[in-house]
Amino acid sequence: MKRSFAAVVAIAALSVQRALASVGDRSVKFHLCRQSCEIDTCWDHRPKSLSDDTIVVPDPLPWYLIMTGWSCESNCAYHCTHRITNEAKKRVSDIQTKITDGVVRERAEAKMLKERWAEQLVWDKKGDEFKELCGDTHFLSSTGDCVPLMTEPPPPLLTEAEARRKIDSMVAQELSYLSVIDKQTVQFFGKWPQLRLLGMQEPMSVLFSILNLLVQLHAIFHGFSDLIPDTFPLKSVYLWHAKIASVAWTASTVFHTRDVWWTERWDYFSAAAVLMSGLFLALCRLLYLRPGTHLFRHTLMACVGAWAVHVLYLLLHRRLDYTYNMAACLTVGFVHNTLWLLCALMPHVLERARALLVSRTRWSGSKDLYGAAPSLALSGLQRQHLEMLVAAMFLAPALELFDFPPILRLIDAHSLWHCATIPLTFFWYQWLVNDARECVRTTGWHSDRHAERVVTDVDELAGAGTSTSLPAALSMLPLAAPEAEAASVSAASSTDMSLQPLWAQAHQVWGALCEWTWHTMRILRGMIITS
């Protein structure tokens, strides 16, 4: 597994380097085209003398291009990319047409010579009295004309397959004399040329990003908020993950609408935040980390710190380190998928890891642990669904690695990856909801936040009438009535006392992180200006 993951990272790094090579924007043809376009449409040519009456003013851009951040120079670059691409396609098409027509004519001539040879053989078998009609050097054809005699048989007639192979060989030989930009679609500035729509640079990626955003909003306002029981300890974690993902898909929509330096960084940083948030969610669910415990706080701080270090490392470079970013994102995604795969196939490994963490925390003197966690054993249907979802999570990034020119200059590998994440995220959130309900109903892992209520979500899930004098979360525990009532009061008070310092500490950490980030940005800005 390690070797295969290393190979995936290597392929990703090579694909990023190839993207950064950008054969198109480095070519002389592109620079000449853009320079000519800018001179003709972007420069304000005033008359040099009174006798010069040629005044050329810049062409105004449409309002939708101005609203999406296009300038005259970037508009020239866009048109030059498609002009060079169109010329390359036309050049290749002309070569293929010329060679195909030549081979077709050769086959027609060979077929005609073959028929003529057959007629000549029939003529040779006739008597001398017929040969006197056309002499010794000609013979009488089926059309009644005297045709010259052939001295040797014609070459064999090519079959359809042989003719196709000959055409492909001749086309390949003809194209070998051309440069890459003159014979195929190439990338410009690390991107394939795509047709824009109302100023949107990659319209299909924008559409799929909006659909992904709708999936996140559905999870926030209905899936996680209404369907997950309030007694599930990680309900707030699930909601925050969906909120972070909604911000990330908003950034993706803006970035694919117009690729500039700040939209690119916003998209990359928010994507890294989603991956880290998903990893944090997986650790909390699989290791049964409750909000308010030391393990929960330390894991949260570690994930936030790792994301902050990742962002600061990328900010230290004027140009983003795409190879590092791709390797880091693949690593986090690989760890996330592996954890869920272990949950489906080998849950005892995660249970041992949980026991080890609990033993170390107890040894360090922690007082806020909630005892032994329930088993990670899933139901048969849930386990099968998890296996299929994890397999899809492993396969989906392959669309990013195996890149290809966009189909119809609209649909490329990246947009297909965004399209694949729409149903994948929807079904993944649906599985998380079912898992949370099953976790509360069967394993008894819950937190009673409604001690004053008579009926809770657990009663609805279980479908059984529990004691109305006890919270439903405690009615599932094997306790006597007085002990359960005492546990109800202690659980409610401990939950309130544990959540208050957690939110206060999180607020302090967030404020310190924002202040530190602000000062760091000011220092980096000063370094860039002075350099």
C-alpha positions in Angstrom: 0.0 0.0 0.0 2.8 2.4 0.8 4.5 1.8 -2.6 1.2 2.3 -4.4 0.6 5.5 -2.6 4.1 6.7 -3.3 3.5 6.0 -7.0 0.2 8.0 -7.0 2.1 11.0 -5.4 4.8 10.7 -8.0 2.3 10.6 -10.8 0.5 13.7 -9.3 3.8 15.5 -9.0 4.7 14.8 -12.6 1.3 15.9 -13.8 1.6 19.1 -11.9 5.1 19.8 -13.4 3.7 19.1 -16.9 0.9 21.5 -16.2 3.4 24.2 -15.0 5.4 23.7 -18.2 2.6 25.4 -20.2 4.0 24.9 -23.7 1.3 27.2 -25.1 2.0 30.4 -23.1 5.8 30.0 -23.5 5.7 29.7 -27.3 6.7 32.6 -29.6 3.5 32.3 -31.5 1.4 33.0 -28.5 3.5 36.0 -27.5 3.3 37.5 -31.0 -0.4 37.0 -31.1 -1.1 38.6 -27.8 1.3 41.5 -28.5 -0.5 42.2 -31.8 -3.9 42.0 -30.1 -2.9 44.3 -27.3 -1.5 46.9 -29.8 -4.6 46.8 -31.9 -7.3 46.7 -29.1 -5.8 47.8 -25.8 -3.5 50.7 -26.5 -4.8 54.2 -27.0 -3.1 55.5 -30.2 -3.2 59.2 -30.3 -2.1 61.2 -33.5 1.6 62.0 -33.6 1.1 65.1 -35.7 -1.7 67.3 -37.0 -1.6 65.5 -40.3 -2.1 62.1 -38.6 -5.8 61.6 -38.4 -5.7 57.8 -37.5 -7.1 57.6 -33.9 -7.6 54.2 -32.5 -9.2 53.9 -29.0 -9.3 50.8 -26.9 -12.3 48.5 -27.6 -14.7 48.4 -24.6 -15.3 45.1 -22.9 -18.8 43.8 -22.3 -20.2 44.4 -18.8 -20.2 40.7 -17.9 -16.5 40.4 -18.6 -15.8 43.5 -16.5 -17.9 42.1 -13.7 -15.9 38.8 -13.7 -12.6 40.6 -13.6 -11.5 40.4 -17.3 -9.2 43.0 -18.7 -8.3 43.9 -22.3 -4.9 42.1 -21.9 -6.4 38.9 -20.4 -9.1 39.0 -23.1 -6.4 39.0 -25.7 -4.7 36.1 -24.1 -8.0 34.2 -24.1 -8.6 34.8 -27.8 -5.0 33.9 -28.7 -5.2 30.5 -26.9 -8.3 29.6 -29.0 -6.9 31.0 -32.2 -3.7 28.9 -31.9 -5.8 25.9 -30.9 -8.1 26.4 -33.9 -5.1 26.8 -36.3 -3.5 23.6 -34.9 -6.8 21.6 -35.4 -7.3 23.0 -38.9 -3.7 22.2 -39.8 -4.0 18.6 -38.7 -7.3 18.2 -40.4 -5.9 19.6 -43.7 -3.0 17.1 -43.5 -5.3 14.2 -42.8 -7.7 15.2 -45.7 -4.8 15.7 -48.1 -3.3 12.3 -47.4 -6.6 10.5 -47.3 -7.6 11.9 -50.7 -4.3 10.8 -52.1 -4.6 7.2 -50.8 -8.2 7.1 -52.1 -7.0 8.2 -55.6 -4.2 5.6 -55.5 -6.7 2.8 -54.7 -9.0 4.0 -57.5 -6.1 4.0 -60.0 -4.9 0.6 -58.7 -8.5 -0.8 -59.1 -8.7 0.6 -62.7 -5.3 -0.9 -63.6 -6.4 -4.3 -62.2 -9.5 -4.3 -64.4 -7.4 -3.2 -67.4 -5.0 -6.0 -66.8 -7.8 -8.5 -66.6 -9.2 -7.2 -70.0 -5.7 -7.4 -71.5 -5.4 -11.1 -70.4 -8.7 -11.8 -72.1 -7.5 -10.0 -75.3 -4.4 -12.1 -75.4 -6.4 -15.2 -75.7 -8.3 -14.0 -78.7 -7.3 -14.8 -82.3 -4.9 -12.8 -84.4 -7.8 -11.4 -86.5 -9.0 -9.3 -83.6 -5.5 -8.1 -82.7 -5.2 -6.4 -86.1 -7.8 -3.9 -85.0 -5.5 -2.0 -82.6 -2.1 -3.2 -83.7 0.7 -4.9 -81.7 1.0 -2.2 -79.0 -2.7 -1.7 -78.1 -5.7 -3.8 -77.4 -9.5 -3.3 -77.6 -11.0 -2.5 -74.2 -14.6 -3.2 -73.1 -15.5 0.4 -73.9 -14.4 0.0 -77.6 -11.3 2.1 -77.3 -7.8 1.0 -78.2 -5.7 1.0 -74.9 -2.0 0.6 -74.7 -0.8 -2.8 -73.6 0.6 -3.1 -70.0 4.2 -4.5 -69.8 3.7 -5.8 -66.2 0.9 -6.6 -63.9 -0.3 -3.8 -61.6 0.5 -3.6 -57.9 -1.9 -5.5 -55.6 -5.0 -3.5 -54.5 -4.8 -2.4 -50.8 -7.6 -3.5 -48.5 -9.5 -1.1 -46.3 -7.4 -2.0 -43.2 -4.1 -1.6 -45.2 -5.2 1.7 -46.6 -6.1 3.0 -43.1 -2.7 1.9 -41.7 -1.0 3.6 -44.6 -2.9 6.8 -44.0 -2.1 6.8 -40.3 1.6 6.2 -41.0 1.8 9.0 -43.6 -0.1 11.4 -41.3 2.2 10.6 -38.3 5.3 11.1 -40.5 3.9 14.5 -41.7 3.0 15.6 -38.2 6.5 14.7 -36.9 7.9 17.6 -38.7 5.7 20.1 -36.8 6.1 21.5 -33.3 3.8 20.4 -30.5 1.8 23.7 -30.5 1.2 23.4 -34.3 -0.4 19.9 -34.2 -2.3 19.4 -31.0 -4.1 21.1 -28.1 -1.7 22.3 -25.5 -2.1 24.0 -22.1 -1.8 27.7 -21.5 -0.8 28.9 -18.0 -1.3 25.4 -16.7 -4.9 25.1 -18.0 -6.5 23.6 -21.1 -8.2 26.1 -23.4 -11.9 26.2 -22.5 -14.8 28.2 -23.9 -16.0 30.8 -21.4 -19.6 31.5 -20.8 -20.7 35.0 -19.5 -17.2 35.6 -18.3 -16.9 32.2 -16.5 -13.5 30.8 -17.4 -14.5 27.2 -16.7 -18.3 27.1 -16.9 -18.8 23.3 -16.3 -16.6 23.4 -13.2 -18.6 26.4 -12.0 -21.8 24.5 -12.5 -20.6 21.4 -10.7 -19.2 23.5 -7.9 -22.6 25.1 -7.4 -24.3 21.7 -7.3 -21.7 20.6 -4.7 -22.5 23.7 -2.7 -26.2 22.8 -2.8 -25.4 19.4 -1.4 -23.6 21.0 1.6 -26.4 23.4 2.2 -28.9 20.5 2.2 -26.8 18.8 4.8 -26.6 21.9 7.0 -30.2 22.8 6.9 -31.8 19.4 6.7 -29.5 16.3 6.6 -27.4 16.9 9.7 -29.6 19.4 11.6 -32.9 17.5 11.4 -32.0 13.8 10.8 -29.1 13.4 13.3 -30.4 13.1 16.9 -29.5 15.9 19.3 -28.1 13.4 21.7 -25.4 12.4 19.2 -22.1 13.9 20.6 -20.6 14.8 17.3 -23.6 16.5 15.7 -21.9 19.9 16.0 -18.7 18.5 14.4 -20.7 17.2 11.4 -22.4 20.6 11.0 -19.1 22.5 11.1 -17.6 20.1 8.6 -20.5 20.9 6.2 -20.1 24.6 6.8 -16.4 24.5 6.0 -17.2 22.5 2.9 -19.8 25.0 1.8 -17.1 27.8 2.1 -14.7 25.6 0.1 -17.2 25.0 -2.7 -18.0 28.8 -2.8 -14.3 29.4 -3.2 -14.2 26.8 -6.0 -17.1 28.5 -7.8 -15.3 31.9 -7.6 -12.0 30.4 -8.7 -13.3 28.6 -11.7 -15.3 31.7 -12.7 -12.1 33.7 -12.8 -8.6 32.4 -12.1 -6.6 35.2 -10.4 -4.0 35.0 -7.6 -6.5 35.6 -4.7 -9.2 33.2 -6.0 -6.6 30.5 -6.5 -5.3 30.8 -2.9 -8.8 30.9 -1.5 -9.7 27.8 -3.4 -6.5 25.9 -2.4 -6.6 26.9 1.3 -10.3 26.1 1.7 -9.9 22.7 0.0 -7.1 21.9 2.4 -9.4 23.0 5.3 -12.1 20.6 4.1 -9.7 17.7 3.9 -8.4 18.4 7.4 -11.9 18.8 8.7 -12.9 15.5 7.2 -9.9 13.9 8.9 -10.8 15.4 12.2 -14.4 14.1 11.8 -13.1 10.6 11.1 -10.8 10.6 14.1 -13.6 11.8 16.4 -16.1 9.3 15.1 -13.8 6.3 14.9 -12.0 6.9 18.2 -15.1 8.1 20.0 -13.7 11.5 20.9 -16.3 13.5 22.8 -16.4 17.3 22.7 -14.9 18.6 26.0 -12.3 15.9 26.5 -8.6 16.4 26.3 -8.3 14.1 23.4 -10.9 16.1 21.5 -9.2 19.4 22.2 -5.7 18.2 21.4 -6.9 16.6 18.1 -8.7 19.8 17.1 -5.7 21.9 17.9 -3.4 19.5 16.0 -5.6 19.6 12.9 -6.0 23.4 13.0 -2.3 23.8 13.5 -1.4 21.5 10.6 -3.7 23.4 8.3 -2.2 26.8 9.5 1.3 25.5 8.9 0.3 24.3 5.4 -1.2 27.7 4.6 1.8 29.6 5.9 4.2 27.5 3.9 2.3 28.2 0.7 2.1 31.9 1.5 5.9 32.1 1.9 6.3 31.5 -1.8 5.3 34.1 -4.4 4.0 31.3 -6.6 2.2 28.4 -5.1 4.1 25.1 -4.7 1.7 23.0 -6.6 3.7 19.8 -6.2 3.8 20.1 -2.4 0.1 21.1 -2.3 -1.0 18.1 -4.3 1.2 15.7 -2.3 -0.2 17.1 1.0 -3.8 16.9 -0.1 -3.3 13.4 -1.4 -1.7 12.3 1.9 -4.5 13.7 4.1 -7.1 12.2 1.8 -5.3 8.8 1.8 -5.2 8.8 5.6 -8.9 9.7 5.8 -10.0 7.0 3.4 -7.7 4.4 5.1 -9.3 5.1 8.5 -12.8 4.5 7.2 -11.5 1.4 5.3 -10.1 0.0 8.6 -13.5 0.7 10.2 -15.2 -1.4 7.5 -12.7 -4.3 7.3 -10.6 -4.3 10.5 -12.5 -2.3 13.3 -10.4 -4.0 16.0 -7.3 -2.0 14.9 -9.1 1.2 15.6 -10.5 -0.1 18.9 -6.9 -0.9 20.0 -5.8 2.5 19.0 -8.6 4.0 21.1 -7.7 1.9 24.1 -4.1 2.9 23.8 -5.0 6.6 23.7 -7.3 6.2 26.7 -4.7 4.4 28.7 -2.1 7.1 28.0 -4.5 9.9 28.8 -5.4 8.2 32.1 -1.8 7.7 32.9 -1.2 11.5 32.3 -3.8 12.3 35.0 -6.8 13.3 32.8 -10.1 13.5 34.6 -12.6 14.2 31.8 -12.7 10.8 30.0 -16.1 9.2 29.5 -15.1 5.6 30.1 -14.8 2.8 27.6 -16.1 3.4 24.1 -18.6 1.0 22.5 -17.6 -1.4 19.8 -17.1 -0.2 16.2 -18.9 -3.2 14.7 -21.3 -1.9 12.0 -24.4 -3.6 10.7 -24.0 -5.7 7.5 -25.7 -3.1 5.3 -23.9 -0.2 6.7 -20.5 -2.0 6.3 -21.3 -2.8 2.7 -22.2 0.8 1.9 -19.1 2.0 3.7 -16.9 -0.3 1.6 -18.4 1.0 -1.7 -18.1 4.6 -0.6 -14.5 4.3 0.4 -13.7 2.5 -2.9 -15.3 5.4 -4.7 -13.3 7.9 -2.6 -10.1 6.2 -3.7 -11.1 6.1 -7.3 -12.5 9.6 -7.7 -9.1 11.5 -7.5 -7.9 9.4 -10.4 -9.8 11.8 -12.6 -7.3 14.5 -11.5 -4.3 12.4 -12.3 -5.2 11.2 -15.8 -5.7 14.6 -17.4 -6.9 15.0 -21.0 -7.9 17.9 -23.3 -11.5 19.1 -22.7 -14.3 17.5 -24.6 -15.9 20.2 -26.8 -13.6 22.6 -24.9 -16.0 22.4 -22.0 -15.6 19.2 -20.0 -12.2 18.3 -18.8 -10.9 15.9 -16.1 -11.2 18.4 -13.3 -14.8 19.2 -14.1 -15.6 15.5 -14.2 -14.0 15.1 -10.8 -16.3 17.9 -9.5 -19.2 16.1 -11.1 -18.3 12.8 -9.4 -18.2 14.4 -6.0 -21.8 15.5 -6.2 -23.4 12.0 -5.8 -20.5 10.8 -3.7 -20.9 13.5 -1.1 -24.6 13.1 -1.0 -24.5 9.4 -0.3 -21.6 9.9 2.1 -23.6 12.3 4.2 -26.5 10.0 4.0 -24.3 7.2 5.4 -23.0 9.5 8.2 -26.6 10.3 9.2 -27.6 6.6 9.3 -24.4 5.8 11.2 -25.1 8.5 13.8 -28.7 7.3 14.3 -27.6 3.7 14.5 -24.8 4.7 16.9 -27.2 6.4 19.3 -29.9 3.6 19.0 -27.7 0.5 19.3 -24.4 1.3 20.9 -25.6 3.8 23.5 -22.9 6.4 22.7 -24.7 9.7 23.3 -24.7 12.8 25.4 -27.8 13.9 27.2 -28.2 17.6 26.5 -31.9 17.6 27.2 -32.2 16.5 30.8 -35.4 18.5 31.3 -37.2 16.9 28.4 -39.4 13.9 28.7 -39.0 12.5 25.2 -35.9 12.8 23.1 -34.7 11.7 19.7 -33.6 8.4 21.0 -37.2 7.5 21.9 -38.2 8.2 18.3 -35.4 6.1 16.9 -36.0 3.2 19.3 -39.8 3.2 18.8 -40.3 2.1 22.4 -41.9 3.8 25.3 -39.1 4.5 27.8 -39.6 5.8 31.3 -41.0 9.4 31.2 -39.1 10.3 34.4 -35.7 9.8 32.9 -34.0 11.2 29.8 -34.0 8.8 26.9 -30.3 8.8 26.7 -30.0 7.4 30.2 -33.0 5.0 30.0 -30.8 2.9 27.7 -28.2 2.4 30.4 -28.3 -0.6 32.8 -28.9 1.6 35.9 -31.5 1.5 38.6 -33.9 4.4 38.8 -32.2 6.3 41.7 -28.8 5.8 40.1 -30.0 6.8 36.7 -31.6 10.0 38.1 -28.4 10.9 39.9 -26.4 10.1 36.7 -28.8 12.4 34.8 -28.1 15.4 37.0 -24.3 14.7 36.9 -24.2 14.1 33.2 -26.1 17.3 32.5 -23.9 19.4 34.8 -20.7 17.8 33.5 -21.7 18.4 29.9 -22.4 22.1 30.6 -19.2 22.5 32.6 -17.1 20.8 29.9 -18.6 22.7 27.0 -18.2 26.1 28.5 -14.4 26.1 28.9 -14.1 24.3 25.5 -15.9 27.2 23.7 -14.0 29.8 25.7 -10.7 28.2 24.9 -11.6 27.8 21.2 -12.6 31.5 21.1 -9.2 32.4 22.6 -7.3 30.2 20.2 -9.2 31.6 17.3 -8.5 35.1 18.3 -4.8 34.5 18.8 -4.6 32.6 15.4 -6.4 35.5 13.6 -4.1 38.1 15.2 -1.0 36.0 14.4 -2.1 35.5 10.8 -2.8 39.3 10.4 0.7 40.2 11.6 2.3 37.4 9.4 0.4 38.8 6.4 1.6 42.3 7.1 5.2 41.1 7.4 4.9 39.0 4.2 3.4 42.0 2.4 6.3 44.2 3.5 8.8 41.6 2.3 7.1 41.4 -1.1 6.9 45.2 -1.5 10.5 45.7 -0.5 11.7 42.9 -2.8 
